[in-house]
Amino acid sequence: MTVKRVSPAEADQLVREGGYVYVDVRSIPEFDAGHPAGAYNIPIMHKTAAGMQPNVDFVAVVKAVFPKNAKLVLGCRSGNRSLRAAQILLEAGYEEVVDQRAGTAGARDAFGQLQEPGWEAEGLEVGTEAQPGRAYEALRALKNG
């Protein structure tokens, strides 16, 4: 399945005007440091002492929070994890999943040169506090409840 990819500005417009919800798939510490305002945090990878490890509950938590017909924009730091997360959710039966390419920090080439500015460089609204019920711990509790 081909994942639809959009720019940060297009993602913002989908959330503001298109009925989409932004899901930040970065780790909890990354999300806590700043994220698109109003975003939900469901990490596809967890930051551990041994490095980044897959979140085995990723799909289960998404399913507990969002119905399969939910309109979701997925984002991360540079667009790599969110693209993978979008592919996983499409395979799990979600239909309205869009990847926000360039993430929060921007997409870079193999030499570290910025290829496309991310959410922050585009001047889009960033939050540092999760809205009630949108932090990962609260969302993960829904899976178990």
Contact map, one row per residue, 1 for C-alpha under 8 A:
1110000000000000000000000000000000000000000000000000000000000000000000000000000000000010011000000000000000000000000000000000000000000000000000000
1111000000000000000000000000000000000000000000000000000000000000000000000000000000000010000000000000000000000000000000000000000000000000000000000
1111100000000000000000000000000000000000000000000000000000000000000000000000000000100110000000001110000000000000000000000000000000000000000000000
0111110000000000000000000000000000000000000000000000000000000000000000000000000000000000000000001110000000000000000000000000000000000000000000000
0011111000000000000000000000000000000000000000000000000000000000000000000000000000000000000000000111100000000000000000000000000000000000000000000
0001111101100000000000000000000000000000000000000000000000000000000000000000000000000000000000000111100000000000000000000000000000000000000000000
0000111111100000000000000000000000000000000000000000000000000000000000000000000000000000000000000001110000000000000000000000000000000000000000000
0000011111110000000000000000000000000000000000000000000000000000000000000000000000000000000000000001111000000000000001100100000000000000000000000
0000001111111000000000000000000000000000000000000000000000000000000000000000000000000000000000000000000000000000000000100101000000000000000000000
0000011111111100000000000000000000000000000000000000000000000000000000000000000000000000000000000000000000000000000000000000000000000000000000000
0000011111111110000000000000000000000000000000000000000000000000000000001000000000000000000000000001000000000000000000000000000000000000000000000
0000000111111111000000000000000000000000000000000000000000000000000000000000000000000000000000000000000000000000000000000001000000000000000000000
0000000011111111110000000000000000000000000000000000000000000000000000000000000000000000000000000000000000000000000000000000000000000000000000000
0000000001111111111100000000000000000000000000000000000000000000000000001000000000000000000000000000000000000000000000000000000000000000000000000
0000000000111111111111000000000000000000000000000000000000000000000000001000000000000000000000000000000000000000000000000000000000000000000000000
0000000000011111111100000000000000000000000000000000000000000000000000000000000000000000000000000000000000000000000000000000000000000000000000000
0000000000001111111100000000000000000000000000000000000000000000000000000000000000000000000000000000000000000000000000000000000000000000000000000
0000000000001111111100000000000000000000000000000000000000000000000000000000000000000000000000000000000000000000000000000000000000000000000000000
0000000000000111111110000000000000000000000000000000000000000000000000100000000000000000000000000000000000000000000000000000000000000000000000000
0000000000000111111111000000000000000000000000000000000000000000000001111000000000000000000000000000000000000000000000000000000000000000000000000
0000000000000010001111100000000000000011000000000000000000000000000000111000000000000000000000000000000000000000000000000000000000000000000000000
0000000000000010000111110000000000010111000000000000000000000000000000011110000000000000000000000000000000000000000000000000000000000000000000000
0000000000000000000011111000000000000011110000000000000000000000000000011110000000000000000000000000000000000000000000000000000000000000000000000
0000000000000000000001111100001000110011111000000000000000000000000000000111000001000000000000000000000000000000000000000000000000000000000000000
0000000000000000000000111110000000000000111110000000000000000000000000000111000011001000000000000000000000000000000000000000000000000000000000000
0000000000000000000000011111011000000000111111000000000000000000000000000011100010000000000000000000000000000000000000000000000000000000000000000
0000000000000000000000001111111000000000011111100000000000000000000000000000000000000000000000000000000000000000000000000000000000000000000000000
0000000000000000000000000111111100000000101001100000000000000000000000000000000000000000000000000000000000000000000000000000000000000001000000000
0000000000000000000000000011111110000000000000100000000000000000000000000000000000000000000000000000000000000000000000000000000000000000000000000
0000000000000000000000000111111111100000000000000000000000000000000000000000000000000000000000000000000000000000000000000000000000000000000000000
0000000000000000000000010111111111100000100000000000000000000000000000000000000000000000000000000000000000000000000000000000000100000000000000000
0000000000000000000000000001111111100000000000000000000000000000000000000000000000000000000000000000000000000000000000000000000111000000000000000
0000000000000000000000000000111111100000000000000000000000000000000000000000000000000000000000000000000000000000000000000000000100000000000000000
0000000000000000000000000000011111110000000000000000000000000000000000000000000000000000000000000000000000000000000000000000011110000000000000000
0000000000000000000000010000011111111010000000000000000000000000000000000000000000000000000000000000000100000000000000000000011100000000000000000
0000000000000000000001010000000001111110000000000000000000000000000000000000000000000000000000000000000100000000000000100001111000000000000000000
0000000000000000000000000000000000111110000000000000000000000000000000000000000000000000000000000000000000000000000000000000111100000000000000000
0000000000000000000001000000000000011111000000000000000000000000000000000000000000000000000000000000000000000000000000000000001001100100000000000
0000000000000000000011110000000000111111100000000000000000000000000000000000000000000000000000000000000000000000000000000000000001100100000000000
0000000000000000000011110000000000000111110000000000000000000000000000000000000000000000000000000000000000000000000000000000000001000111000000000
0000000000000000000000111101001000000011111000000000000000000000000000000000000000000000000000000000000000000000000000000000000000000111000000000
0000000000000000000000111110000000000001111100000000000001001100000000000000000000000000000000000000000000000000000000000000000000000011001000000
0000000000000000000000011111000000000000111111000000001001000000000000000000000000000000000000000000000000000000000000000000000000000001000000000
0000000000000000000000001110000000000000011111000000011001000000000000000000000010001000000000000000000000000000000000000000000000000000000000000
0000000000000000000000001110000000000000001111100001111000000000000000000000000000000000000000000000000000000000000000000000000000000000000000000
0000000000000000000000000111000000000000001111110001111000000000000000000000000000000000000000000000000000000000000000000000000000000000000000000
0000000000000000000000000011100000000000000011111011100000000000000000000000000000000000000000000000000000000000000000000000000000000000000000000
0000000000000000000000000000000000000000000001111111100000000000000000000000000000000000000000000000000000000000000000000000000000000000000000000
0000000000000000000000000000000000000000000000111110000000000000000000000000000000000000000000000000000000000000000000000000000000000000000000000
0000000000000000000000000000000000000000000000011111100000000000000000000000000000000000000000000000000000000000000000000000000000000000000000000
0000000000000000000000000000000000000000000000111111100000000000000000000000000000000000000000000000000000000000000000000000000000000000000000000
0000000000000000000000000000000000000000000011110111110000000000000000000000000000000000000000000000000000000000000000000000000000000000000000000
0000000000000000000000000000000000000000000011110111111000000000000000000000000000000000000000000000000000000000000000000000000000000000000000000
0000000000000000000000000000000000000000000111000001111100000000000000000000000000000000000000000000000000000000000000000000000000000000000000000
0000000000000000000000000000000000000000001111000000111111000000000000000000000000000000000000000000000000000000000000000000000000000000000000000
0000000000000000000000000000000000000000000000000000011111100000000000000000000000000000000000000000000000000000000000000000000000000000000000000
0000000000000000000000000000000000000000000000000000001111111000000000000000000000000000000000000000000000000000000000000000000000000000000000000
0000000000000000000000000000000000000000011100000000001111111100000000000000000000000000000000000000000000000000000000000000000000000000000000000
0000000000000000000000000000000000000000000000000000000111111110000000000000000000000001100100000000000000000000000000000000000000000000000000000
0000000000000000000000000000000000000000000000000000000011111111000000000000000000000000000000000000000000000000000000000000000000000000000000100
0000000000000000000000000000000000000000010000000000000011111111100000000000000000000000000000000000000000000000000000000000000000000000001101100
0000000000000000000000000000000000000000010000000000000001111111110000000000000000000000000000000000000000000000000000000000000000000000000000000
0000000000000000000000000000000000000000000000000000000000111111111100000000000000000000000000000000000000000000000000000000000000000000000000100
0000000000000000000000000000000000000000000000000000000000011111111000000000000000000000000000000000000000000000000000000000000000000000001001100
0000000000000000000000000000000000000000000000000000000000001111111000000000000000000000000000000000000000000000000000000000000000000000001001100
0000000000000000000000000000000000000000000000000000000000000111111111000000000000000000000000000000000000000000000000000000000000000000000000000
0000000000000000000000000000000000000000000000000000000000000011111111000000000000000000000000000000000000000000000000000000000000000000000000000
0000000000000000000000000000000000000000000000000000000000000010011111000000000000000000000011100000000000000000000000000000000000000000000000000
0000000000000000000000000000000000000000000000000000000000000000011111100000000000000000000001110000000000000000000000000000000000000000000000000
0000000000000000000100000000000000000000000000000000000000000000011111110000000000000000000001110000000000000000000000000000000000000000000000000
0000000000000000001110000000000000000000000000000000000000000000000011111000000000000000000000111000000000000000000000000000000000000000000000000
0000000000000000000111100000000000000000000000000000000000000000000001111100000000000000000000011100000000000000000000000000000000000000000000000
0000000000100110000111100000000000000000000000000000000000000000000000111110000000000000000000001111000000000000000000000000000000000000000000000
0000000000000000000001111000000000000000000000000000000000000000000000011111000001101100000000001111000000000000000000000000000000000000000000000
0000000000000000000001111100000000000000000000000000000000000000000000001111101011000000000000000011101100000000000000000000000000000000000000000
0000000000000000000000011100000000000000000000000000000000000000000000000111111111000000000000000000001100000000000000000000000000000000000000000
0000000000000000000000000100000000000000000000000000000000000000000000000011111110000000000000000000011111000000000000000000000000000000000000000
0000000000000000000000000000000000000000000000000000000000000000000000000001111110000000000000000000111111110000000001000000000000000000000000000
0000000000000000000000000000000000000000000000000000000000000000000000000011111111100000000000000011111001100000000000000000000000000000000000000
0000000000000000000000000000000000000000000000000000000000000000000000000001111111110000000000000000100000000000000000000000000000000000000000000
0000000000000000000000001100000000000000000100000000000000000000000000000011111111111000000000000000000000000000000000000000000000000000000000000
0000000000000000000000011000000000000000000000000000000000000000000000000111001111111100000000000011101000000000000000000000000000000000000000000
0010000000000000000000000000000000000000000000000000000000000000000000000100001111111110000000000011100000000000000000000000000000000000000000000
0000000000000000000000000000000000000000000000000000000000000000000000000000000111111111000000000000000000000000000000000000000000000000000000000
0000000000000000000000001000000000000000000100000000000000000000000000000100000011111111100000000000000000000000000000000000000000000000000000000
0010000000000000000000000000000000000000000000000000000000000000000000000100000001111111110000001110000000000000000000000000000000000000000000000
1110000000000000000000000000000000000000000000000000000000000000000000000000000000111111111000000000000000000000000000000000000000000000000000000
0000000000000000000000000000000000000000000000000000000000100000000000000000000000011111111100000000000000000000000000000000000000000000000000000
0000000000000000000000000000000000000000000000000000000000100000000000000000000000001111111111001000000000000000000000000000000000000000000000000
1000000000000000000000000000000000000000000000000000000000000000000000000000000000000111111111101000000000000000000000000000000000000000000000000
1000000000000000000000000000000000000000000000000000000000000000000000000000000000000011111111000000000000000000000000000000000000000000000000000
0000000000000000000000000000000000000000000000000000000000100000000000000000000000000001111111000000000000000000000000000000000000000000000000000
0000000000000000000000000000000000000000000000000000000000000000000100000000000000000000111111100000000000000000000000000000000000000000000000000
0000000000000000000000000000000000000000000000000000000000000000000111000000000000000000111111111000000000000000000000000000000000000000000000000
0000000000000000000000000000000000000000000000000000000000000000000111100000000000000000010011111000000000000000000000000000000000000000000000000
0000000000000000000000000000000000000000000000000000000000000000000011110000000000000000000001111100000000000000000000000000000000000000000000000
0011000000000000000000000000000000000000000000000000000000000000000000111100000000000100110001111110000000000000000000000000000000000000000000000
0011110000000000000000000000000000000000000000000000000000000000000000011100000000000100000000011111000000000000000000000000000000000000000000000
0011110000000000000000000000000000000000000000000000000000000000000000001110001001100100000000001111100000000000000000000000000000000000000000000
0000111100100000000000000000000000000000000000000000000000000000000000001110001001100000000000000111111000000000000000000000000000000000000000000
0000111100000000000000000000000000000000000000000000000000000000000000000010011101100000000000000011111000100000000001000000000000000000000000000
0000001100000000000000000000000000000000000000000000000000000000000000000000111000000000000000000001111111100000000111100000000000000000000000000
0000000100000000000000000000000000000000000000000000000000000000000000000011111001000000000000000001111111100000000001100000000000000000000000000
0000000000000000000000000000000000110000000000000000000000000000000000000011110000000000000000000000011111000000000001111000000000000000000000000
0000000000000000000000000000000000000000000000000000000000000000000000000000110000000000000000000000011111100000000011111000000000000000000000000
0000000000000000000000000000000000000000000000000000000000000000000000000000111000000000000000000000011111110000011111101000000000000000000000000
0000000000000000000000000000000000000000000000000000000000000000000000000000011000000000000000000000111011111000011111000000000000000000000000000
0000000000000000000000000000000000000000000000000000000000000000000000000000010000000000000000000000000001111111111100000000000000000000000000000
0000000000000000000000000000000000000000000000000000000000000000000000000000000000000000000000000000000000111111111000000000000000000000000000000
0000000000000000000000000000000000000000000000000000000000000000000000000000000000000000000000000000000000011111100000000000000000000000000000000
0000000000000000000000000000000000000000000000000000000000000000000000000000000000000000000000000000000000011111100000000000000000000000000000000
0000000000000000000000000000000000000000000000000000000000000000000000000000000000000000000000000000000000011111110000000000000000000000000000000
0000000000000000000000000000000000000000000000000000000000000000000000000000000000000000000000000000000000011111111000000000000000000000000000000
0000000000000000000000000000000000000000000000000000000000000000000000000000000000000000000000000000000001111001111110000000000000000000000000000
0000000000000000000000000000000000000000000000000000000000000000000000000000000000000000000000000000000001111000111110000000000000000000000000000
0000000000000000000000000000000000000000000000000000000000000000000000000000000000000000000000000000010001110000011111000000000000000000000000000
0000000000000000000000000000000000000000000000000000000000000000000000000000000000000000000000000000010011100000011111111100000000000000000000000
0000000100000000000000000000000000000000000000000000000000000000000000000000010000000000000000000000111111100000000111111100000000000000000000000
0000000110000000000000000000000000010000000000000000000000000000000000000000000000000000000000000000011111000000000011111111000000000000000000000
0000000000000000000000000000000000000000000000000000000000000000000000000000000000000000000000000000000110000000000011111111110000000000000000000
0000000000000000000000000000000000000000000000000000000000000000000000000000000000000000000000000000000111000000000011111111000000000000000000000
0000000110000000000000000000000000000000000000000000000000000000000000000000000000000000000000000000000000000000000011111111000000000000000000000
0000000000000000000000000000000000000000000000000000000000000000000000000000000000000000000000000000000000000000000000111111100000000000000000000
0000000010010000000000000000000000010000000000000000000000000000000000000000000000000000000000000000000000000000000000111111110000000000000000000
0000000000000000000000000000000000011000000000000000000000000000000000000000000000000000000000000000000000000000000000010011111000000000000000000
0000000000000000000000000000000001111000000000000000000000000000000000000000000000000000000000000000000000000000000000010001111100000000000000000
0000000000000000000000000000000001111100000000000000000000000000000000000000000000000000000000000000000000000000000000000000111111000000000000000
0000000000000000000000000000001111101000000000000000000000000000000000000000000000000000000000000000000000000000000000000000011111000000000000000
0000000000000000000000000000000101000000000000000000000000000000000000000000000000000000000000000000000000000000000000000000001111100000000000000
0000000000000000000000000000000100000111000000000000000000000000000000000000000000000000000000000000000000000000000000000000001111111110000000000
0000000000000000000000000000000000000110000000000000000000000000000000000000000000000000000000000000000000000000000000000000000011111110000000000
0000000000000000000000000000000000000000000000000000000000000000000000000000000000000000000000000000000000000000000000000000000001111110000000000
0000000000000000000000000000000000000000000000000000000000000000000000000000000000000000000000000000000000000000000000000000000001111110011000000
0000000000000000000000000000000000000111100000000000000000000000000000000000000000000000000000000000000000000000000000000000000001111111011000000
0000000000000000000000000000000000000001110000000000000000000000000000000000000000000000000000000000000000000000000000000000000001111111111000000
0000000000000000000000000001000000000001111000000000000000000000000000000000000000000000000000000000000000000000000000000000000000000111111100000
0000000000000000000000000000000000000000000000000000000000000000000000000000000000000000000000000000000000000000000000000000000000000011111110000
0000000000000000000000000000000000000000000000000000000000000000000000000000000000000000000000000000000000000000000000000000000000001111111111000
0000000000000000000000000000000000000000010000000000000000001001100000000000000000000000000000000000000000000000000000000000000000001111111111100
0000000000000000000000000000000000000000000000000000000000001000000000000000000000000000000000000000000000000000000000000000000000000001111111110
0000000000000000000000000000000000000000000000000000000000000000000000000000000000000000000000000000000000000000000000000000000000000000111111111
0000000000000000000000000000000000000000000000000000000000001001100000000000000000000000000000000000000000000000000000000000000000000000011111111
0000000000000000000000000000000000000000000000000000000000011011100000000000000000000000000000000000000000000000000000000000000000000000001111111
0000000000000000000000000000000000000000000000000000000000000000000000000000000000000000000000000000000000000000000000000000000000000000000111111
0000000000000000000000000000000000000000000000000000000000000000000000000000000000000000000000000000000000000000000000000000000000000000000011111
